[in-house]
Amino acid sequence: MNSLQAIVFDLDDTLYAERDYVLSGFKAVANWASLNLGIDEERGSATLCNLYHQGVRNNTFNQWLAIHQIENPQVVTKLLDVYREHAPTISPFSESIDLLKTLTKSYKIGLVSDGYLQVQQRKWAALGLDHFFDAVVFSDSLGRENWKPSTAPFKLVLERLNIAPEFSAYIGDNPLKDFFGARQLGMSTIWVKRSDSEYGNLQPPGLAYHPDLTIESLSQVLELVV
């Protein structure tokens, strides 16, 4: 990878722990529920966290309300709004800061991130990493059909960086979508495969989804590119 001129990152579970965002959102939901539904905030937050650690996804709030004997689709919708609109309490991995400080001396730095636009923008603001980056693309700004594994957000970030694909690398965590689009364009790809991340135990669904390299920590990136 000696010919690299730009390094592009994923956001969630790559530069920070996505579970921290989830737990931050649960605290916001528990606070709202204590004020509006009479659910004890501490108990409510603990129950949400327990559901998450048990592997419950997608219908968490439905199950949580059922535990509290509340069945109301409108309340579920409100809880989703509270979760998505809260100002998150999250921090980058310490290794993210160290890596970015080093990489910015030699490379252009970009970001491509999926997720609802305003949610991702709030995360980005909370993390305070913008000053390290030369180009930031939230794929939702291009429409849901252009979320990864689409090539569209990668094309846009490379255009903004003014870098050809063969001189760039993409670093992400999710083998189901992070590497396919980047590879289609000719970018190099690196999987940060942390065992405790949301997607760390998944496998690429096909050859085209495989990364070029797999590492266990962002600190290993320097061994590959510097």
C-alpha positions in Angstrom: 0.0 0.0 0.0 3.0 2.3 -0.5 1.2 4.2 -3.3 -1.7 5.3 -1.0 -2.6 9.0 -1.0 -5.9 8.9 0.8 -7.4 6.8 3.6 -11.2 6.7 4.0 -12.9 5.5 7.2 -16.3 4.1 8.2 -17.7 5.6 11.4 -19.8 3.3 13.6 -17.7 0.6 15.3 -14.6 1.8 13.3 -13.8 5.1 14.9 -15.9 4.7 18.1 -17.9 1.9 19.8 -21.4 1.8 18.4 -22.7 0.3 21.6 -21.8 3.5 23.3 -24.3 5.3 21.0 -26.9 2.7 21.7 -26.6 2.9 25.5 -26.5 6.7 25.3 -29.8 6.6 23.4 -31.3 4.2 25.9 -30.5 6.7 28.7 -32.4 9.4 26.7 -35.4 7.1 26.2 -35.4 6.0 29.9 -35.4 9.7 30.9 -38.3 10.5 28.6 -40.2 7.5 29.8 -39.7 8.4 33.5 -41.3 11.8 32.8 -44.1 10.7 30.5 -44.9 7.1 31.3 -44.0 6.9 35.0 -41.3 4.2 34.4 -38.5 4.4 36.9 -35.5 5.8 35.0 -32.8 3.7 36.5 -34.8 0.5 36.2 -35.9 1.4 32.7 -32.4 2.1 31.5 -31.1 -1.1 33.1 -33.8 -3.2 31.4 -33.0 -1.7 28.0 -29.4 -2.4 28.5 -30.1 -6.0 29.5 -32.2 -6.5 26.3 -29.3 -5.2 24.2 -26.8 -7.4 25.9 -29.1 -10.4 25.4 -28.9 -9.7 21.6 -32.3 -8.1 21.1 -32.3 -5.8 18.1 -34.9 -4.0 15.9 -37.9 -4.4 18.2 -36.2 -3.5 21.5 -38.7 -0.8 22.5 -41.7 -3.1 21.8 -40.3 -5.7 24.1 -39.3 -3.1 26.7 -42.8 -1.6 26.8 -44.3 -5.1 27.0 -42.2 -5.7 30.1 -43.8 -2.6 31.6 -47.3 -3.7 30.3 -47.6 -0.9 27.8 -48.8 -1.7 24.3 -49.1 1.4 22.1 -47.6 1.7 18.6 -47.6 5.5 19.0 -45.4 5.3 22.1 -43.0 3.1 20.2 -42.8 5.7 17.5 -42.1 8.4 20.0 -39.4 6.4 21.7 -37.7 5.9 18.3 -37.8 9.6 17.8 -36.3 10.3 21.2 -33.6 7.7 20.5 -32.7 9.1 17.1 -32.9 12.8 18.1 -30.9 12.7 21.3 -27.5 14.4 21.6 -25.2 11.4 22.1 -22.6 11.0 24.7 -19.9 9.2 22.8 -16.1 9.4 22.4 -13.7 8.1 19.8 -11.5 5.1 20.5 -8.2 6.4 21.9 -6.4 4.6 19.0 -8.6 6.6 16.6 -7.2 9.9 17.8 -3.6 8.6 17.7 -4.0 7.2 14.3 -5.6 10.2 12.7 -2.9 12.5 14.2 -0.3 10.5 12.4 -2.1 9.9 9.1 -3.0 13.5 8.5 0.7 14.3 8.2 1.0 12.1 5.0 -2.5 11.4 3.7 -5.8 12.9 2.8 -8.5 11.6 5.1 -12.1 10.9 4.3 -15.2 9.4 5.8 -18.1 7.4 4.3 -20.9 6.5 6.8 -24.3 4.9 6.5 -27.4 5.7 8.7 -30.1 8.3 9.0 -28.5 11.7 8.0 -29.3 13.7 11.1 -28.4 10.8 13.4 -25.0 10.5 11.8 -24.5 14.2 11.9 -25.2 14.3 15.6 -22.7 11.5 16.2 -20.1 13.3 14.1 -20.6 16.5 16.1 -20.3 14.6 19.4 -17.1 12.9 18.4 -15.3 16.1 17.5 -13.2 14.5 14.7 -14.1 16.8 11.8 -10.8 18.7 11.9 -8.9 15.6 10.9 -10.9 15.0 7.8 -10.7 16.5 4.3 -14.0 15.0 3.0 -17.0 13.6 4.8 -19.9 11.8 3.1 -23.0 10.6 4.8 -24.6 8.3 2.3 -28.1 9.1 3.4 -27.6 12.6 1.8 -27.6 10.7 -1.5 -30.8 8.7 -0.7 -31.3 5.4 1.0 -30.7 3.6 -2.2 -27.1 4.8 -2.1 -26.2 3.5 1.3 -23.4 1.0 1.2 -22.7 -1.4 -0.5 -23.5 1.2 -3.3 -20.5 2.6 -5.0 -22.1 6.1 -5.0 -20.8 7.4 -1.6 -17.3 6.1 -2.4 -17.3 7.9 -5.7 -18.3 11.1 -4.0 -15.7 11.0 -1.3 -13.0 10.3 -3.8 -14.2 13.1 -6.0 -14.0 15.5 -3.0 -10.6 14.2 -2.0 -9.5 14.5 -5.7 -7.9 11.0 -5.5 -8.1 8.1 -7.9 -9.5 4.9 -6.3 -6.3 2.9 -6.8 -4.5 5.4 -4.5 -7.0 5.0 -1.7 -8.0 2.6 1.0 -11.3 2.1 2.9 -11.3 0.9 6.5 -14.5 -0.5 8.0 -16.1 -3.0 10.3 -19.1 -4.6 8.6 -18.3 -7.3 6.0 -21.9 -7.4 4.8 -21.6 -3.9 3.2 -18.3 -2.0 3.8 -16.0 -3.5 1.2 -18.1 -4.4 -1.8 -18.6 -0.9 -3.2 -15.1 0.2 -2.5 -13.6 -2.8 -4.1 -15.8 -2.3 -7.2 -14.2 1.0 -7.7 -10.6 -0.3 -7.2 -10.0 0.9 -3.6 -8.0 -1.2 -1.2 -10.0 -2.4 1.8 -9.2 -3.1 5.4 -11.5 -4.9 7.9 -11.1 -3.8 11.5 -12.4 -7.1 13.0 -12.9 -6.5 16.7 -14.4 -9.5 18.5 -16.6 -7.2 20.7 -18.1 -5.2 17.9 -21.6 -5.5 16.4 -20.3 -7.3 13.3 -17.0 -8.8 14.5 -18.3 -12.3 14.2 -19.9 -12.1 10.8 -18.4 -13.4 7.6 -18.4 -11.8 4.1 -21.4 -13.2 2.1 -19.2 -13.7 -1.0 -15.8 -13.2 -2.5 -16.7 -9.7 -3.7 -17.4 -8.7 -0.1 -14.1 -9.8 1.3 -11.6 -7.1 2.4 -8.0 -7.1 1.1 -6.6 -7.2 4.7 -8.0 -7.9 8.1 -6.7 -6.4 11.4 -7.9 -6.4 15.0 -7.1 -2.8 15.9 -6.7 0.5 14.2 -3.2 0.8 15.7 -2.2 -1.9 13.2 -3.0 0.4 10.3 0.3 2.2 10.8 2.1 -1.1 10.2 0.4 -1.3 6.8 0.6 2.2 5.4 3.4 4.2 7.1 
